[in-house]
Amino acid sequence: MLNDTLVASAARLHRVREELLSTPLALASLTSDLRRAAAVRIARSVTYAALRAQIRREFEEHMKRDNRPVTVMTSAGLVKGNDAWLCEQPIPGLPERKISQQPHLHDGR
């Protein structure tokens, strides 16, 4: 039953398409619709790129302007500073870690 419905729908779609393409005015309308859709798609991608650039610019300006120190809880206690995690004291009994190996807050350590 579903297959019959799909076949009938496809046949109807094919018939309507043939009717549209046989009429020069309909063909011109279809072509202009496709061009308009392409223009809208291009405009949207340009708008999206401009929005991303604006957000990035505003974020960078915010970081320059509002780069206040933060307080971070480390295994050494509360540490203040923008790079507070760099100031973490080595844990006795463990080998000293490089800066790139320092745990961050999201590491769960």
C-alpha positions in Angstrom: 0.0 0.0 0.0 2.8 2.4 0.9 4.6 1.5 -2.3 1.5 2.2 -4.4 1.2 5.6 -2.7 4.9 6.4 -3.4 4.5 5.4 -7.0 1.4 7.5 -7.5 3.1 10.5 -5.8 6.2 10.1 -8.0 4.0 9.9 -11.1 2.1 13.0 -10.1 5.3 14.9 -9.3 6.8 13.9 -12.7 3.6 15.0 -14.5 3.5 18.4 -12.8 7.3 18.8 -13.5 6.7 18.0 -17.2 3.8 20.5 -17.4 6.0 23.2 -15.8 8.9 22.6 -18.0 6.8 22.6 -21.2 5.6 26.2 -20.5 8.3 28.8 -21.3 6.9 31.2 -18.7 7.0 28.5 -16.0 10.5 27.6 -17.0 11.6 31.2 -16.7 9.9 31.5 -13.3 11.5 28.3 -12.1 15.0 29.5 -13.3 14.5 32.9 -11.5 13.4 31.0 -8.4 16.5 29.0 -8.4 18.7 32.1 -9.0 16.9 33.8 -6.1 17.4 30.8 -3.8 21.1 30.8 -4.7 21.4 34.5 -4.0 19.7 34.1 -0.6 22.0 31.2 0.2 25.1 33.3 -0.6 23.7 36.3 1.3 23.1 34.1 4.4 26.7 32.6 4.2 28.1 36.1 3.9 26.0 37.4 6.8 27.0 34.4 8.9 30.7 35.0 8.2 30.3 38.7 9.1 28.5 37.7 12.4 31.3 35.3 13.3 33.9 38.0 12.6 32.0 40.5 14.7 31.7 38.1 17.6 35.4 37.2 17.4 36.3 40.9 17.3 34.1 41.8 20.3 35.5 38.9 22.3 39.1 39.9 21.6 38.3 43.5 22.6 36.6 42.3 25.7 39.6 40.2 26.6 41.9 43.2 26.2 39.7 45.5 28.2 38.4 43.2 30.9 41.3 40.9 31.7 40.8 40.9 35.5 42.6 38.5 37.8 40.6 35.4 38.8 40.8 33.2 41.9 41.4 29.5 41.2 41.2 26.6 43.6 44.3 24.4 43.2 45.8 21.6 45.2 47.9 24.3 46.8 44.8 26.2 47.9 43.3 29.4 46.5 45.6 31.2 44.0 44.9 34.6 42.5 45.9 35.7 39.0 45.0 35.3 35.4 47.4 32.3 35.1 46.7 31.0 38.6 47.0 27.4 37.6 50.7 28.1 36.6 51.4 29.0 40.2 50.4 25.6 41.6 53.0 24.3 43.9 54.4 20.8 43.2 52.9 18.0 45.3 55.4 16.4 47.6 56.3 12.9 46.5 55.3 13.4 42.8 57.8 14.3 40.1 57.7 18.0 39.1 55.4 18.6 36.2 56.0 20.8 33.2 53.6 23.8 32.7 51.9 22.0 29.9 51.1 19.1 32.2 49.6 21.2 35.0 46.0 20.2 35.7 43.2 22.5 34.8 40.0 23.0 36.7 38.1 20.8 34.2 40.6 17.9 34.6 38.8 16.8 37.8 42.1 16.7 39.8 
